[in-house]
Amino acid sequence: MSWLLLLTACLLTCLGQVAQKFAVESWRGVDSSWADKLCSPWLWLALFALGSGLLVWLLVLQRLEVGIAYPMLSLNFVLITLIARFVFREPIDRQHWLGVALVIGGVVLLGQQS
C-alpha cells in the first residue's frame, strides 16, 4: 500500500506540473487580466493536483522512511522529461538524457536497499 501511495504522490505532482505548463501556455499571446488567468481550469487542476499530491505525500511519510521515499520522487524528473519531449515537443539534449539515466540508476540502487 505504501508503494501505491508513493506512486500516486509522484503522478499527482507530475500532473500538477503539466497543468501549470498548460496554464501558462494558454496565457501566452492573450491579453487577459489576472482575474481571467485565475479562472483558468488548468491553473485550478494544477492547484488541486499539487495539493492532493502533498496530502498523499504526508501519508507516504507516515509509512516509509524518508531516506527511501524521497529519492523515489526523483522519478518525477524522468516523467516530466518524457512529457516535455513528447507532449510539448521540447528539445532534450544528450546531457539531459544522461542525467535522466543516472536518476533511474540511482532510484534502482536505492530501491534495492529496501
URSULZI-V920144 format. One record per run of one state. SS is the DSSP state (2 for helix, 1 for strand, 0 for the rest). FROM is the first residue (numbers start at 1). TO is the last residue. If there is no record, write none. Layout:
BEGIN
ss=SS from=FROM to=TO
ss=SS from=FROM to=TO
END
This chain:
BEGIN
ss=0 from=1 to=1
ss=2 from=2 to=27
ss=0 from=28 to=33
ss=2 from=34 to=38
ss=0 from=39 to=40
ss=2 from=41 to=63
ss=0 from=64 to=65
ss=2 from=66 to=72
ss=0 from=73 to=74
ss=2 from=75 to=86
ss=0 from=87 to=93
ss=2 from=94 to=113
ss=0 from=114 to=114
END
